[in-house]
Amino acid sequence: MEIIYFLMDAFNIKKKIIFSSELGFTSKSSQRLIEIVEALGSNIYLSGPGGQEYLDISLFNDKGIKVLFQDYKHPLYDQYYKGFIPNLSAIDALFNIGNLSE
């Protein structure tokens, strides 16, 4: 978590982190995600594209929760070597573009 907090500061990200373990749910899989969405007062769940393979969408639909699948387009930034290698870590971006909170 210290690395995540460090990167949030470096990229000037000001968001509250909520741990699902603090919410006290004992359910599993899609049902647990539904309970988290409801506990946070939302009606949308954003999933990675792989979620299409394992989420039970009908459970979300039954609760009126819309499921969106991320279609991530990697931003381009200058890297210190020739060409651009996408999908590296946030640490690569930090080392290449610098600390945004300064």
Residue frames as a rotation matrix with the C-alpha (Angstrom) as fourth column:
MET 1
0.565 0.825 0.000 0.00
0.825 -0.565 0.000 0.00
0.000 0.000 -1.000 0.00
GLU 2
0.249 -0.538 -0.805 2.91
0.272 -0.759 0.592 2.36
-0.929 -0.367 -0.043 0.61
ILE 3
-0.786 -0.523 0.330 3.84
0.433 -0.084 0.898 2.13
-0.442 0.848 0.292 -3.08
ILE 4
-0.126 0.829 0.544 0.25
0.937 -0.081 0.340 2.88
0.326 0.553 -0.767 -4.09
TYR 5
0.701 0.363 -0.613 0.09
0.601 -0.763 0.236 5.88
-0.383 -0.534 -0.754 -1.76
PHE 6
-0.236 -0.873 -0.426 3.46
0.263 -0.479 0.837 7.08
-0.936 0.086 0.343 -3.08
LEU 7
-0.786 -0.049 0.616 2.27
0.616 0.028 0.787 6.80
-0.056 0.998 0.008 -6.71
MET 8
0.318 0.943 0.095 -1.02
0.937 -0.328 0.122 8.51
0.146 0.050 -0.988 -5.90
ASP 9
0.522 -0.201 -0.829 0.93
0.327 -0.850 0.412 11.44
-0.788 -0.487 -0.378 -4.49
ALA 10
-0.544 -0.839 -0.007 3.40
0.269 -0.183 0.946 11.46
-0.795 0.512 0.325 -7.40
PHE 11
-0.743 0.336 0.580 0.57
0.621 0.023 0.783 11.53
0.250 0.942 -0.225 -9.96
ASN 12
-0.933 0.347 0.098 -1.46
-0.358 -0.861 -0.361 13.99
-0.041 -0.371 0.928 -7.88
ILE 13
-0.368 0.822 -0.434 -4.36
0.105 0.501 0.859 11.55
0.924 0.270 -0.270 -7.45
LYS 14
-0.857 0.147 0.493 -6.69
-0.509 -0.384 -0.770 12.63
0.076 -0.912 0.404 -4.66
LYS 15
0.076 0.884 -0.461 -9.09
-0.527 0.428 0.734 9.74
0.846 0.187 0.499 -4.08
LYS 16
0.043 0.045 0.998 -10.13
-0.963 0.266 0.029 7.88
-0.264 -0.963 0.054 -0.98
ILE 17
-0.566 -0.245 -0.787 -9.20
-0.457 0.888 0.052 4.20
0.686 0.390 -0.614 -0.88
ILE 18
0.235 0.680 0.695 -11.75
-0.961 0.269 0.062 1.82
-0.145 -0.683 0.716 0.59
PHE 19
-0.836 -0.534 -0.128 -10.72
-0.541 0.841 0.028 -1.73
0.093 0.092 -0.991 1.35
SER 20
-0.012 0.874 -0.486 -13.41
-0.528 0.407 0.745 -4.31
0.849 0.266 0.456 0.66
SER 21
-0.382 -0.205 -0.901 -12.19
0.513 0.764 -0.391 -6.21
0.769 -0.612 -0.187 3.72
GLU 22
-0.999 0.000 -0.032 -13.37
0.025 -0.609 -0.793 -3.28
-0.019 -0.793 0.608 5.86
LEU 23
-0.460 0.885 -0.065 -16.94
-0.782 -0.370 0.502 -3.65
0.420 0.282 0.862 4.59
GLY 24
-0.526 0.161 0.835 -17.45
-0.673 0.522 -0.525 -7.00
-0.520 -0.838 -0.166 6.32
PHE 25
0.448 0.719 -0.531 -18.89
-0.894 0.371 -0.253 -9.01
0.015 0.588 0.809 3.43
THR 26
-0.250 -0.498 0.831 -18.47
-0.473 0.811 0.344 -12.78
-0.845 -0.307 -0.438 3.43
SER 27
0.787 0.580 0.213 -20.05
-0.068 0.424 -0.903 -13.48
-0.614 0.696 0.373 0.05
LYS 28
-0.273 -0.889 0.367 -17.96
0.293 0.286 0.912 -14.53
-0.916 0.356 0.183 -2.94
SER 29
-0.572 -0.116 0.812 -17.57
0.791 0.182 0.584 -13.77
-0.215 0.977 -0.012 -6.64
SER 30
-0.565 0.393 0.725 -20.19
0.379 -0.657 0.652 -11.65
0.733 0.643 0.222 -8.40
GLN 31
0.494 0.817 -0.296 -22.40
0.639 -0.111 0.761 -11.43
0.590 -0.565 -0.577 -5.31
ARG 32
0.115 -0.544 -0.831 -19.59
0.883 -0.327 0.336 -9.83
-0.455 -0.773 0.442 -3.32
LEU 33
-0.849 -0.434 0.301 -19.00
0.528 -0.711 0.465 -7.25
0.012 0.554 0.833 -6.06
ILE 34
-0.128 0.901 0.415 -22.72
0.439 -0.324 0.838 -6.44
0.890 0.289 -0.353 -6.11
GLU 35
0.596 0.346 -0.725 -22.73
0.793 -0.109 0.600 -5.90
0.128 -0.932 -0.339 -2.35
ILE 36
-0.375 -0.802 -0.466 -19.73
0.784 -0.542 0.302 -3.59
-0.495 -0.252 0.832 -2.60
VAL 37
-0.763 0.151 0.628 -21.36
0.411 -0.637 0.652 -1.54
0.499 0.756 0.424 -5.37
GLU 38
0.284 0.958 0.044 -24.55
0.488 -0.183 0.854 -1.22
0.826 -0.221 -0.519 -3.30
ALA 39
0.388 -0.183 -0.903 -22.67
0.905 -0.112 0.411 -0.38
-0.176 -0.977 0.122 -0.08
LEU 40
-0.642 -0.716 -0.274 -20.90
0.616 -0.695 0.371 2.45
-0.456 0.070 0.887 -1.87
GLY 41
0.052 0.804 -0.592 -24.18
0.124 -0.593 -0.796 3.83
-0.991 -0.032 -0.130 -3.21
SER 42
-0.631 -0.330 -0.702 -23.48
-0.622 -0.326 0.712 3.15
-0.464 0.886 0.000 -6.86
ASN 43
0.491 0.766 0.415 -25.35
-0.251 0.581 -0.774 1.43
-0.834 0.276 0.478 -9.67
ILE 44
0.799 -0.355 -0.486 -22.40
-0.489 0.089 -0.868 0.90
0.351 0.931 -0.102 -12.05
TYR 45
0.587 -0.692 0.419 -19.59
0.015 0.527 0.850 -1.65
-0.809 -0.493 0.320 -11.88
LEU 46
0.621 -0.496 -0.607 -16.50
-0.777 -0.291 -0.558 -1.11
0.100 0.818 -0.566 -14.03
SER 47
0.697 -0.343 0.629 -14.68
0.050 0.899 0.435 -4.31
-0.715 -0.272 0.644 -14.90
GLY 48
-0.416 -0.839 -0.351 -11.60
-0.583 -0.050 0.811 -5.18
-0.698 0.542 -0.468 -16.87
PRO 49
-0.077 0.415 -0.906 -12.26
-0.973 0.167 0.159 -6.92
0.217 0.894 0.391 -20.19
GLY 50
-0.807 -0.310 -0.503 -11.55
-0.241 0.950 -0.200 -10.34
0.540 -0.040 -0.841 -18.65
GLY 51
-0.747 0.571 0.341 -14.62
-0.406 0.015 -0.914 -9.96
-0.527 -0.821 0.221 -16.44
GLN 52
0.011 0.762 -0.648 -16.76
-0.999 0.043 0.034 -10.97
0.054 0.646 0.761 -19.39
GLU 53
-0.329 -0.251 -0.910 -15.45
-0.392 0.913 -0.110 -14.50
0.859 0.320 -0.399 -18.85
TYR 54
-0.738 -0.105 -0.667 -16.37
0.444 0.669 -0.596 -14.90
0.509 -0.736 -0.447 -15.18
LEU 55
-0.890 0.447 0.087 -18.94
-0.384 -0.633 -0.672 -12.33
-0.246 -0.631 0.735 -14.00
ASP 56
-0.537 0.823 0.187 -22.55
0.834 0.551 -0.033 -13.45
-0.130 0.138 -0.982 -13.63
ILE 57
-0.963 0.094 0.251 -24.09
0.005 -0.931 0.366 -10.45
0.268 0.354 0.896 -15.41
SER 58
-0.149 0.983 -0.105 -27.64
0.282 0.144 0.949 -11.64
0.948 0.111 -0.298 -14.69
LEU 59
0.044 0.117 -0.992 -27.06
0.997 0.059 0.051 -11.07
0.064 -0.991 -0.114 -10.94
PHE 60
-0.838 -0.382 -0.390 -26.01
0.397 -0.917 0.044 -7.48
-0.374 -0.118 0.920 -11.62
ASN 61
-0.773 0.600 0.207 -29.00
-0.050 -0.382 0.923 -6.95
0.632 0.703 0.326 -13.92
ASP 62
-0.005 0.799 -0.601 -31.37
0.723 0.418 0.550 -8.30
0.691 -0.432 -0.580 -11.23
LYS 63
0.007 -0.085 -0.996 -30.09
0.915 -0.401 0.040 -5.58
-0.403 -0.912 0.075 -8.87
GLY 64
0.907 0.394 0.147 -30.24
0.416 -0.791 -0.450 -2.81
-0.060 0.469 -0.881 -11.48
ILE 65
0.332 -0.877 -0.346 -26.46
-0.137 -0.408 0.903 -2.51
-0.933 -0.252 -0.256 -11.65
LYS 66
0.964 -0.062 -0.258 -24.98
-0.261 -0.044 -0.964 -1.70
0.048 0.997 -0.059 -15.03
VAL 67
0.411 -0.869 0.277 -21.71
0.375 0.438 0.817 -3.50
-0.831 -0.231 0.506 -15.82
LEU 68
0.886 -0.253 -0.388 -19.23
-0.462 -0.547 -0.698 -1.65
-0.035 0.798 -0.602 -18.03
PHE 69
0.642 -0.722 0.257 -16.16
0.669 0.692 0.271 -3.33
-0.374 -0.002 0.927 -19.47
GLN 70
0.406 -0.581 -0.705 -13.08
-0.222 -0.811 0.541 -1.18
-0.887 -0.063 -0.458 -19.72
ASP 71
0.769 -0.268 0.580 -11.64
0.638 0.259 -0.725 -0.60
0.044 0.928 0.370 -23.17
TYR 72
0.563 -0.601 -0.568 -8.32
0.210 -0.561 0.801 0.84
-0.799 -0.570 -0.190 -22.05
LYS 73
0.791 -0.403 0.461 -6.35
0.401 -0.228 -0.887 2.90
0.463 0.886 -0.019 -24.54
HIS 74
0.302 -0.754 -0.583 -2.82
0.896 0.016 0.444 3.31
-0.325 -0.656 0.681 -23.22
PRO 75
0.961 -0.012 -0.277 -1.66
-0.069 -0.978 -0.197 6.93
-0.269 0.208 -0.940 -23.22
LEU 76
0.480 -0.846 0.233 1.58
0.696 0.205 -0.688 7.68
0.535 0.492 0.687 -25.00
TYR 77
0.937 -0.326 -0.128 4.39
-0.176 -0.754 0.633 9.42
-0.302 -0.570 -0.764 -23.17
ASP 78
0.469 -0.846 -0.254 8.06
-0.625 -0.114 -0.772 9.99
0.624 0.521 -0.582 -23.89
GLN 79
0.948 -0.311 0.060 10.26
0.191 0.712 0.676 7.13
-0.253 -0.629 0.735 -22.77
TYR 80
0.471 -0.841 -0.266 14.05
-0.596 -0.526 0.607 7.46
-0.650 -0.128 -0.749 -22.51
TYR 81
-0.549 -0.617 0.564 14.65
0.051 0.649 0.759 4.84
-0.834 0.445 -0.325 -25.17
LYS 82
-0.829 0.165 -0.534 13.72
-0.558 -0.292 0.776 4.54
-0.027 0.942 0.334 -28.84
GLY 83
-0.536 0.728 -0.428 10.13
0.116 0.565 0.817 3.53
0.837 0.388 -0.387 -29.57
PHE 84
-0.297 0.521 0.800 7.29
-0.926 -0.361 -0.108 3.20
0.233 -0.773 0.590 -27.10
ILE 85
-0.786 0.089 -0.612 6.57
0.173 0.982 -0.078 0.12
0.594 -0.167 -0.787 -25.03
PRO 86
-0.096 0.837 0.539 2.97
-0.673 -0.453 0.585 0.24
0.733 -0.307 0.607 -23.72
ASN 87
0.722 0.638 -0.267 1.50
-0.227 0.583 0.780 -1.41
0.654 -0.503 0.566 -20.63
LEU 88
-0.407 -0.833 -0.374 4.51
0.357 0.232 -0.905 -1.00
0.841 -0.502 0.203 -18.39
SER 89
-0.051 0.400 -0.915 4.04
0.996 0.091 -0.016 -0.03
0.077 -0.912 -0.403 -14.77
ALA 90
0.906 0.386 0.176 3.15
0.348 -0.913 0.215 3.35
0.243 -0.133 -0.961 -13.34
ILE 91
0.509 -0.801 -0.315 6.73
0.256 -0.208 0.944 3.42
-0.822 -0.561 0.099 -12.10
ASP 92
-0.283 -0.564 0.776 7.92
0.925 0.052 0.376 3.51
-0.252 0.824 0.507 -15.73
ALA 93
0.402 0.502 0.766 5.72
0.678 -0.725 0.119 6.54
0.615 0.472 -0.632 -16.36
LEU 94
0.955 -0.053 -0.292 6.98
0.201 -0.606 0.770 8.20
-0.218 -0.794 -0.568 -13.18
PHE 95
0.120 -0.993 -0.019 10.62
0.490 0.042 0.871 7.69
-0.863 -0.114 0.491 -14.15
ASN 96
-0.400 -0.277 0.874 9.98
0.915 -0.071 0.396 8.93
-0.048 0.958 0.282 -17.69
ILE 97
0.091 0.509 0.856 7.64
0.539 -0.748 0.388 11.90
0.838 0.426 -0.342 -17.16
GLY 98
-0.785 -0.546 0.294 8.43
0.045 -0.523 -0.851 12.78
0.618 -0.655 0.435 -13.57
ASN 99
-0.631 0.490 -0.602 6.52
0.739 0.145 -0.658 13.60
-0.235 -0.860 -0.453 -10.44
LEU 100
-0.309 0.599 0.739 3.30
0.570 -0.506 0.648 15.44
0.762 0.621 -0.185 -11.31
SER 101
0.621 0.595 -0.510 2.70
0.755 -0.281 0.592 16.72
0.209 -0.753 -0.624 -7.79
GLU 102
-0.196 -0.776 -0.599 5.73
0.796 -0.483 0.365 19.02
-0.573 -0.405 0.712 -7.91
